[in-house]
């Protein structure tokens, strides 16, 4: 059902009710009413929701994936440690991960997120051990979770946020202090489309 798909997609993107509401300029209670089935978003909102969750209106309404690429057998799985030197060759035989809620691009890949190495880190979005599907071709926008690589090749997750002055900043999402990151000092490897807590690698 539409309401269940909306909730699953929101959780897969690691977004709160408030964050979805902010994207529409509505309250989190309105988003909650969509997810409980008490009300339904109109067609324009469905189009924006599909864009926000990197899926299709067809999937939101009917639960059927867009058949633009019927031969899609998933995205290649790459280990977390191999990502800093990632060079995907089309003929390589990778294990694959099937996306459940998103439409990945042709260069998308999956990895297993190990979690933060900080001792006091608490879950705030993507749980440690989850399969993460990343699209390197998407342009990151507000509320997107991105995979970033620092100059020392350390990999981390971060989120784009909007300041009260309408300035876009990148904030570390897998640290206890959530400090802004200097964008010039990192490389964005891609936008996280979804995470799967119990995802399978084929």
HUNORCOR-V334416 format. One record per pair of residues at least 4 apart in sequence whose ideal C-beta (glycine too) atoms are under 6 Angstrom apart, sorted by the first residue. I is the first residue (numbers start at 1). J is the second residue. If there is no record, write none. Layout:
i:I j:J
i:I j:J
This chain:
i:3 j:35
i:3 j:37
i:5 j:60
i:6 j:34
i:6 j:35
i:7 j:35
i:9 j:53
i:9 j:101
i:10 j:15
i:10 j:20
i:12 j:101
i:12 j:194
i:14 j:125
i:14 j:126
i:14 j:145
i:15 j:19
i:15 j:20
i:17 j:28
i:17 j:31
i:17 j:32
i:18 j:28
i:19 j:143
i:20 j:31
i:21 j:26
i:21 j:27
i:21 j:28
i:21 j:31
i:23 j:52
i:26 j:30
i:33 j:38
i:33 j:39
i:34 j:41
i:41 j:45
i:41 j:46
i:46 j:57
i:46 j:60
i:47 j:57
i:50 j:55
i:50 j:56
i:50 j:57
i:50 j:60
i:54 j:102
i:54 j:193
i:55 j:59
i:55 j:102
i:56 j:66
i:58 j:62
i:58 j:64
i:58 j:66
i:59 j:65
i:66 j:103
i:73 j:96
i:74 j:96
i:74 j:97
i:74 j:98
i:75 j:97
i:75 j:104
i:75 j:108
i:75 j:109
i:75 j:110
i:76 j:94
i:76 j:109
i:77 j:94
i:77 j:95
i:77 j:97
i:77 j:110
i:77 j:201
i:78 j:82
i:78 j:83
i:78 j:109
i:78 j:111
i:80 j:111
i:80 j:114
i:83 j:155
i:84 j:149
i:84 j:153
i:95 j:201
i:96 j:202
i:97 j:110
i:97 j:131
i:97 j:201
i:99 j:104
i:99 j:133
i:101 j:194
i:102 j:193
i:102 j:194
i:104 j:108
i:104 j:133
i:104 j:135
i:104 j:193
i:105 j:135
i:105 j:137
i:107 j:136
i:107 j:137
i:108 j:135
i:109 j:134
i:110 j:131
i:110 j:133
i:111 j:132
i:112 j:131
i:113 j:126
i:113 j:130
i:113 j:132
i:115 j:128
i:116 j:121
i:116 j:174
i:118 j:175
i:118 j:176
i:120 j:176
i:121 j:176
i:123 j:127
i:125 j:173
i:126 j:130
i:126 j:195
i:127 j:197
i:130 j:195
i:130 j:197
i:131 j:196
i:131 j:199
i:132 j:192
i:132 j:195
i:133 j:193
i:133 j:194
i:134 j:147
i:134 j:190
i:134 j:192
i:135 j:190
i:135 j:191
i:135 j:193
i:136 j:190
i:138 j:191
i:140 j:144
i:140 j:146
i:140 j:160
i:140 j:191
i:142 j:160
i:142 j:162
i:144 j:160
i:144 j:191
i:145 j:157
i:145 j:159
i:145 j:192
i:146 j:158
i:146 j:188
i:146 j:191
i:147 j:189
i:147 j:190
i:148 j:156
i:148 j:158
i:148 j:186
i:148 j:188
i:149 j:155
i:149 j:187
i:149 j:189
i:150 j:154
i:150 j:186
i:156 j:174
i:157 j:173
i:157 j:174
i:158 j:170
i:158 j:172
i:158 j:173
i:158 j:181
i:159 j:171
i:159 j:173
i:160 j:168
i:160 j:170
i:161 j:169
i:161 j:171
i:163 j:167
i:163 j:169
i:169 j:180
i:170 j:181
i:170 j:183
i:171 j:178
i:171 j:180
i:172 j:179
i:172 j:181
